Amino acid sequence: MKIIKLTETQYKNYSKLHSARNYMQSVEFANLEKEYQRNYLGFFNESDNTLMAATLLLEKKIGPLKIGYVPGNFLVDYDNEMLFKDFINTLKNYLKEQKYVYLTSDNDITFKIFNKSGEVLYFDTNILRVLDELSFIKRKKTSKYKVVLETEKTPNETFNLFNSNTKRNINSTLKRAIAIYKDDSNNPDLLLNLTNNFQADKIKNILNNFKGDNKAEIYFAKIDPEKYINNYRFLLKEEEENNDKLNQIMQDITIVKTNEFINKKMNSDRLITRYNNEIIRATNLYTKYPKGIVAGAILIIKNNREIYFLDEGRNKDFDDFYSSHLLKWEIIKKYLNEGYKIFNLGPIKSMDKTDNKYNFKLGFGGKVYETIGTYDLVINKWLYPIVKVLYLITTKLKNIHIPKLNIKKSKKK
């Protein structure tokens, strides 16, 4: 068994079929990282000419020495302890010859799964023991949480997994005539106008590089004011007819009015007021935006049978339209019908139930996955602390913005 260098094509063919595949361990992701040297490495079994594992390794030089970064996780069967140990030990020997001091690995591998109530559904500490035995050093506070919906159910059955608040917001958004559409041109300008989360260059690079098997797409939520008006006119007409019937009963002295009936009448009155207010709002929107207005947008990456929700933007004037709920639901529904089964709703900071992001993402019926986090694999234990500090210093210096001084020269008298 030995480590060999793979061509981009060899690595792409292997990575797109591996059970541990993810968009970060892809040629497309490698092409985003311009400041690193890209290496595609395979763990090769000479006896039967097969690849047992592989990894994308991004290389950075610190003087004559090197450090490495493995995004996502190694493409190896983490449950096969013997294979994993053989791969890592062989990789360490190979990297030592190449003058590496250490490499950093995201290790986006799940070791805990929680349900919406915070109860542990799955817990496996075996991988933590193995990493410790292999001289991996865990970075402080690097355990990460993400919300993932994994389902083989139909779209209707999947919708029933959502909590009541999420379903209510989706239905409310549909009444307000928000349509979801994909931008086939993948022009990022409108998304960039709605978000400050990602740098513009990064979004453009993602769209330019992620094509084919690993494809990036932008979806938009657009309000149709004319349809918005018509939807609520229809709802208002129905409710007014219902309210007239209730009024007739109220005026009939021969009928005993129960509390349930009175509450029904009061609720009908409230609905009429609400629907009229919606029509007023929709009419104002039509006056200002007769051709419609985009309320939100989202960037996703398709990786084989998994959808990653990446960056999202919204028009803050329409926060109460819940376009983000409908965007995610329409994307989930579309790709369920195309055979996708995993929907990665993205990271959350913690399991804090008071956190809005936690509650929003859990509303889609997923579970919380805790991954083992970022580790350093030490290759040279003597140089490791020195090079680690040097790298941190150079990174901080690079990110410091020094403003130019605007010194005006005094005029000669």
N, C-alpha and C positions, 0 to 999 in steps of 0.2 A: 504494500500500500504506500502511495506517495502523493504529494501535492504536485499538480501540474497546472500550467497556465492554459486557460481556455480562450478560444477566439470569442468575439462578441456573439457570433451566430451560434456557436456551441453552447455558450452560457444561456442565451435566450431560449433555445430549444429545451434545455434542461429545466430552467427556472419556471417556465410557464406550465409545466406539468407536475412540479414537485408539490407534495402535500403541505409544505410549510411556505408556499409561495405567498408573496405580498408585493404590493406595488413599489415598496422601497428597495426590495431586492430585485431590481429590474434594470435592464440596459437604459430604459427611458429615465429612470431616476438618476442613474449614474451620469447621464448627460446634463443633468441640472447642476451638478457639483463641479463647476469650472475650476475651482481653486485646488482640486485634488487630482492626483494621478489615478486613473481607473485601472483596477486589476480584477480579472475574472479567474478565480482559482477553483480547481476541482480536486476531490479526493478520489484518486484513481486506484482501482483494484486491478493489478497487472495480471493476476491469474485468470480472470475471465473478461478482461477488457471492458469493465463497467465503471461508471461513476457512482460512488456511494454517497457523496455529498458535494456541495459547492457553496461558494459565497462571492458576493461582490465585495471587494475590499478597496476602500478609497485611501490613497496614500498621500501623506504630507511630509515634507522634509524639514527637519530642524537641524540645520548645518549638515554634517555628514551622516546624521542619524535619521531614522524614519519613525513615524507613528502612523497607525492605521485606524480606520473607522468602518465598522460594519453596520450599515443602516438596517432597520427592521430586525431581522434575525438570520442566523445561519440557515442555509437550506440543508437541513439534516434532520433525521428522526430523533428528536430529543428524548423520546420514550425508550429508545434503544441505547441503554447506558454504555454498553461496550463499544458500539459504533461511535457514539458521541465522544467518548474519551479518546479513542484511537484517532479520530479526526482532529480533535483539538491538540493532542500531543504532537501529532505529525505536523500540524499547522504551525505550532510553536517552534519546532525545530527548523522548519522551512523559513519562517520569518526571522529567526535568529541569524541564519546565514545571510539574509538580506539586510541585516543591520537595523532591524526594527527594535524599538525599546518597549513599546506596548501598543495594544490596539483597544479601541473602545467599541463595545457592542451594545446596541439598544436592547437586545434580547426581549423582543415583544412577544414573549411566550406566557400564556396564561397559567397561573397556579392557583387562582381562586376565582370562583364565580358566585355572585350574589343575586338573589331575586329582588323584586321591587320593595320588599319589606326589610331588606338588609340581611336576610338569613343566608347562611353559607350553603350553597348547593354542591360545590366541588372545592376540594382543597388537597393539593399535592405538593409537599415540601421536598420530594425526592430530588427535583432538579436543583434546588437551592444547595443541597448537600453535594451534589455532583460538581456544581460550579465552584464551591469552596475547595473541594479536593483538587480541582484543576488550577488553583491559584488565581481564580478570578477575584477581583476586588470590587465590591459593590460601592458605587458612589452614594453619598449621603442623600437621603430623602428622594430616592429615585423610583420608588414603587409608583406605578402609573395606573390610572383607571380609565376605562372607556366603556361606552354603552353599545352593545351589539344586539341587533335583532336577527336571530337565526331561526328560519321557519321553512317548512315544506308545505305549509297550508295554502289554500286558495286565497286570492285577494280579499274576498268577503270574510273568510275565517280569520285572516290576519287582521283585518280592520276591527274585528271583535276583540282582539287582544289589547287594543289601545284602551287607555283609561277614559273615563267619562268626559273629563275636561278636554282632552285631545280630540275626541270624536265631536264634541259640541263645537269646538273652534273650527274644525274642518267643515262641518255642515254650515256654520255661520258664514264662512269664507265663500262657500259655493253659492249661497244666496246673494252675496254681494258681487256675483258675476266676475270672479277672478279666474282667468284661464291660465293654464300652465303650458308653456311651449319651449321647445329646444331651439337654441340658436345654431343652425347648421353651419354658419360661417365661423362660429366660435370666436367672435369679436369680443375681447374682454373689456372694452371701454365702458360700457354701461354697468357691468359688474364693478369695475374699479370706482365708478362714481358713487356706488352704494356701500363700499366697504373700506375700512382702514386697517383691516387685520393683516393682509398680506401686502408685500411690496409689489408694485406694478410689474417690475421685471420678472419676479418669481412666477406670478400668474401667467404672464405671457410665455415664459419658458416651459411651464407645465403644459400649456395648450399646444405649443409647438412640438414638444417631444413625445407627449403621451398620445399615441395613435395606434391603430391596429388592435392587438390583443389587450394592451393596456391603454385605454383611451380616456382622455379627459373631455368632459362635456359641460356646457353651461345651460342651465334652465332658468327661465324667467316666469314670474307671476305678474300678470297684467290685468288691470281693472278695465272692464268694458262698461263705461257709465250708462250708456243707453240701455244695455241689458240689465244693469243694476236697477235702473228706474222701473223697467217692465216687471222684473222679478217681484219687487215690493209692491207695485200696483196690483199684481195678481194676488199676492198674500193679503194685502189690505182689503181687496174686494171680497175674498173668502171670509176674512175675519169680520167684516162689516155685516155680511149675511148671517153669520153665526151670532153676532152681537144683537142683531134685530130680533132673532128668535128668542134670545135670552131676555130681551126687553119685554117682549110680549108675555112671557111667563111671569116676569117681575110685576107686570101690571094686572095680572089675573089674580083677583083676590081669593079665588076658590082653591088655589094651589099653595100648599105650605112650602115656604122657602127654607130649605135646609142650609146649614153652614157650608156644606160642600157646593151647593148651587151658588150661593153668594160669592164664594171664593172663585168659582168658575167665571162669574160675571165680572168680577174685579180684574181677573187675569186677562179677560177679553178686552176690557177697557185699556189696560196697560199695553197690550199688544197693538191696538189701534194707534195709540200715541206713539209707540216705538216705530211702527211701520211708517207713519207719517213723517217722523223725524228722519228715517232712512231715505225716504223719497226726497225730502228737502236736501239732504246731504248729497245724494246721487245727482240731483238736478244741478247743484252748485259745481259738482265735479264735471258734469257734462259741459257746463258753460265754460269752465276753465280748460278742460282736457277732452274735447269732443272725440278725439281719436284714441283716447285711453291713456293710462299712465302705468308705468312699471312700479309695483309695490315692493318687489324683492327679487333676489337672484341667488343662485347657488352653483358652486363648482363641484363636480364629482369626478371620481376616477373609477372606471370599470376594470377590475382585475380578475379575469376568468369568471368565476361564479360569485364574486363579491363586489359590492358597491361601497366605495368610501366617500362619505360626505366631507368635503374639505373646507373651502371658504364660503362664507355666506354674507350677503349684504342686504340691506333693507332701506326703504324710504321711510324715515322716522315719522313723517306726517301720517303714515298709514299703519302704525304699529298695531292698532286695535283691529286691523283687518286679518291678522293671523296668517299672513301669506306663507310664513315659514312652515306652518303645520301642513298646509295644502301642498306646498312644493315637495316636501318629503313624502307625503302620502302618495301623490301622483307618480313620483319616481319609484317608490317601493312597489306600487301596483303594476306599473309598466314592466319592471324588470322581474317581478314574480312571474308574470306571464311569459317571459323569455327564458325562464329556468334559473334565474339567480335566487340564491337561498340565504345569503349573508349580507346584512346591511349595517355597516360600521358607522354609527352616528357620531363618532368622534370622542375626544377626551373630556373628562370632567376632573375637577381638582381633587374632589374627595367624595366620601359617602354622606355628605352633609345634606339632610333632607330639607333644610331651609334654603338651600342654594337653588336659584331659579333654573340654572342650566341643568342641574341634576334632575329636577322635577320635569322639565320640558322634555329631555331626552328619554327618561324612563316612561314618559307618557305613551311612547310608541311600542310598548309591549316587550321591550328588550330586557337584557340582563346586564349587570355590571361585571366586567371582566377586569380583574387586577393582574397586571403583568409583572414579571420579576424585575423589570427596570434595567437601568444602564449599569454595565459593569466594564471594568478594565481588565484585559487579559495581559498580565505582566510577562514580558519576554526576557527583559534584562532587569533583574531586581535591583542591581546596584545603580544603574542609570535612571531607573524609573522615577524616583522622587525629584531628581534634578531636571530631567526633561519635562516632566509634568508641570513644574513651576515655570520653566522657560516658556512652554506653550501657553500657559494661562496669561503670563505677562505680555507676550507678543500679541495674543488675541485681544486683550484689553486695550493695549496701545493702538491697535488697528481700528478699534471701534470708537476711540476718542475723537470727537470733532473739535478741531481747533479753529475758531472763527478768524477770518482775516481782519486785521486792524485797518480801519479806514482813516489813515493819517493824511490830513491835508497839508500840503506844503505851503508855508507862508510866502506871500508875495514879496518880492524885493521892492524896497522903497526907492 
